[in-house]
Amino acid sequence: MPPNAWPTTNASSKWVIAAPGAAGEAENTPCYAEQMQRHALRLETLSDDDLLARVAELVTRSRRVEAELIWHLAEVERRRLYLREAADSMYVYATTRLGMSEAEAYLRITVARVSRRLPIVLAMLADGRLCVSAVAKL
């Protein structure tokens, strides 16, 4: 663990990140304990190599999460679970219940449908061979 990072209990994120304020310093907000602020990961303290490595890692994780989201959306649609959530369609469910923008919902639902017919799409999304936009255009 980096010396200036505080582990969180949230399994989806590894570090608490302190966003810089106007002066470039992490803002002190009353909702965070002083110790957490002191141990928060500050990007400006990372070496160039560490920063580039973290960005590459985040892109890789982002691709995997996107593929997993698409996979789950496809299953929600297959089971028609959107009806249980009082949504007339998968699109309504994605925009009203999940808070997706109209374009985001359309794109991901389209890709979810393609992935049900061609499961290899999920692997290709996860490893970066394809992006969501490219799949939707196919």
MOHU-V24750 format. One record per residue. N is the residue number from 1. RES is the residue in one letter. SS is DSSP state (alpha for helix, beta for strand, coil for the rest). D_FIRST is the distance of its C-alpha to the first C-alpha in Angstrom with 1 decimal. Layout:
# MOHU-V24750
<<N RES SS D_FIRST> <N RES SS D_FIRST>>
This chain:
# MOHU-V24750
<<1 M coil 0.0> <2 P coil 3.8> <3 P coil 6.3> <4 N coil 8.3> <5 A coil 6.8> <6 W coil 8.3> <7 P beta 8.1> <8 T coil 11.6> <9 T coil 14.2> <10 N coil 15.4> <11 A coil 14.9> <12 S coil 15.8> <13 S coil 13.0> <14 K coil 9.3> <15 W beta 8.9> <16 V coil 11.8> <17 I beta 13.4> <18 A coil 15.9> <19 A coil 18.9> <20 P beta 20.8> <21 G coil 24.2> <22 A coil 27.4> <23 A coil 26.5> <24 G coil 23.1> <25 E coil 21.3> <26 A beta 19.5> <27 E coil 22.4> <28 N coil 22.6> <29 T coil 23.9> <30 P coil 25.3> <31 C coil 23.5> <32 Y coil 20.1> <33 A coil 19.5> <34 E alpha 19.1> <35 Q alpha 15.9> <36 M alpha 14.3> <37 Q alpha 15.8> <38 R alpha 14.6> <39 H alpha 10.9> <40 A coil 11.4> <41 L beta 10.1> <42 R coil 13.1> <43 L alpha 14.1> <44 E alpha 16.4> <45 T alpha 13.8> <46 L coil 12.5> <47 S coil 14.6> <48 D alpha 17.2> <49 D alpha 16.0> <50 D alpha 12.4> <51 L alpha 14.4> <52 L alpha 16.8> <53 A alpha 14.5> <54 R alpha 12.9> <55 V alpha 16.5> <56 A alpha 17.7> <57 E alpha 15.2> <58 L alpha 16.3> <59 V alpha 19.9> <60 T alpha 19.6> <61 R alpha 18.2> <62 S alpha 20.8> <63 R alpha 23.5> <64 R alpha 22.7> <65 V alpha 22.7> <66 E alpha 25.9> <67 A alpha 27.6> <68 E alpha 26.6> <69 L alpha 28.1> <70 I alpha 31.2> <71 W alpha 31.6> <72 H alpha 31.4> <73 L alpha 33.9> <74 A alpha 36.2> <75 E alpha 36.3> <76 V alpha 36.8> <77 E alpha 39.8> <78 R alpha 41.1> <79 R alpha 41.2> <80 R coil 42.6> <81 L alpha 40.2> <82 Y alpha 40.6> <83 L alpha 44.1> <84 R alpha 42.7> <85 E coil 40.7> <86 A coil 44.1> <87 A coil 43.5> <88 D coil 46.4> <89 S coil 44.3> <90 M alpha 40.8> <91 Y alpha 40.9> <92 V alpha 41.8> <93 Y alpha 39.0> <94 A alpha 36.4> <95 T alpha 37.6> <96 T alpha 38.5> <97 R alpha 36.2> <98 L coil 33.0> <99 G coil 33.6> <100 M coil 33.7> <101 S coil 35.9> <102 E alpha 39.1> <103 A alpha 38.1> <104 E alpha 34.7> <105 A alpha 36.4> <106 Y alpha 39.2> <107 L alpha 36.9> <108 R alpha 34.6> <109 I alpha 37.6> <110 T alpha 39.4> <111 V alpha 36.6> <112 A alpha 36.2> <113 R alpha 39.9> <114 V alpha 39.8> <115 S alpha 36.9> <116 R alpha 39.1> <117 R alpha 41.8> <118 L coil 39.5> <119 P coil 36.4> <120 I alpha 35.3> <121 V alpha 34.5> <122 L alpha 31.4> <123 A alpha 30.0> <124 M alpha 31.0> <125 L alpha 29.3> <126 A alpha 26.0> <127 D alpha 26.0> <128 G coil 27.4> <129 R coil 30.9> <130 L coil 32.3> <131 C coil 31.4> <132 V alpha 32.7> <133 S alpha 35.4> <134 A alpha 36.7> <135 V alpha 37.1> <136 A alpha 38.9> <137 K alpha 41.3> <138 L coil 42.2>>
